[in-house]
Amino acid sequence: MAVIRDIIPAFELFQPASIDDAVRLIDKYRGDYWVLAGGLDSMDWLKDRLRRPRYVIDLTQIKELVGIEDTGGGLEIGAMTPLTQVVHHPVVRDKFGLL
């Protein structure tokens, strides 16, 4: 018998604006949180009840984690930088076309 689960169990959502705020939340809710970083796979984990955190910490509002910087000898790509931004960035296209 197939079980269809369209409803994600309830949780409290936090959207910190800085890395420090995110770290404080992780410390506060240690062991009962899930970090959401833009991946749709997280929604599947939650819907299928493979993870049932009471708290979800969404990193998408942390501006410090987004961006691309040319360091001279390479690139620094922020952890939350969308792949489309990486692909279309002029420095990536000019110097790192294989990416």
C-alpha positions in Angstrom: 0.0 0.0 0.0 1.4 3.4 -1.0 1.3 6.2 1.5 1.1 9.7 0.1 2.5 12.5 2.3 1.7 15.9 1.0 1.9 17.7 4.4 5.2 18.6 6.1 5.0 18.2 9.9 4.9 21.5 11.7 8.2 23.3 12.6 9.3 26.8 13.7 11.2 28.6 10.9 14.0 31.0 11.5 15.6 33.2 8.8 18.7 34.7 10.3 20.3 37.8 8.6 23.9 37.0 9.6 26.2 34.1 10.1 26.5 35.0 13.8 22.7 34.8 14.2 22.6 31.4 12.4 25.4 30.0 14.7 23.5 31.3 17.8 20.3 29.5 16.6 22.3 26.3 15.9 23.8 26.4 19.4 20.4 27.1 21.0 18.5 24.3 19.2 21.3 21.8 19.2 20.2 18.4 18.0 16.6 19.4 17.0 17.2 21.6 14.0 17.5 21.4 10.2 19.6 23.8 8.2 17.8 24.8 4.9 20.2 26.1 2.3 18.0 26.4 -0.8 17.9 22.7 -1.7 14.6 21.2 -2.7 15.9 17.8 -1.4 15.3 19.2 2.1 11.6 19.5 1.4 11.5 15.8 0.4 13.2 14.8 3.6 10.7 16.8 5.6 7.6 15.6 3.6 8.7 12.0 3.8 9.2 12.4 7.5 12.8 11.2 7.3 13.7 14.3 9.3 11.3 15.8 11.9 13.0 18.8 13.3 11.2 21.2 15.6 13.2 24.1 14.2 14.3 24.9 10.6 17.1 27.5 10.1 16.9 29.0 6.6 20.2 30.5 5.4 18.9 32.1 2.2 18.7 35.6 3.8 22.4 35.7 4.9 23.9 38.2 2.4 27.5 37.3 3.6 27.1 33.9 2.0 26.3 35.1 -1.5 28.7 36.5 -4.1 31.8 35.9 -6.2 35.1 37.6 -5.6 38.2 37.5 -7.8 41.1 37.0 -5.5 43.8 37.4 -8.2 44.8 33.7 -7.9 41.4 32.3 -7.9 37.8 32.8 -7.0 35.9 32.9 -3.7 32.3 31.7 -4.3 29.9 32.2 -1.4 28.2 29.0 -0.1 24.7 30.3 -1.0 25.6 31.8 -4.4 23.1 30.4 -7.0 24.7 28.4 -9.8 23.1 30.6 -12.4 25.0 33.6 -10.9 28.3 31.6 -11.1 27.7 30.6 -14.7 26.9 34.1 -15.8 29.6 36.0 -13.8 32.0 37.8 -16.2 35.1 36.7 -14.3 34.0 33.1 -14.3 33.3 33.2 -18.0 36.6 34.9 -18.9 39.1 33.1 -16.6 37.4 29.9 -15.5 35.3 28.8 -18.5 35.5 25.2 -17.6 33.4 25.8 -14.5 
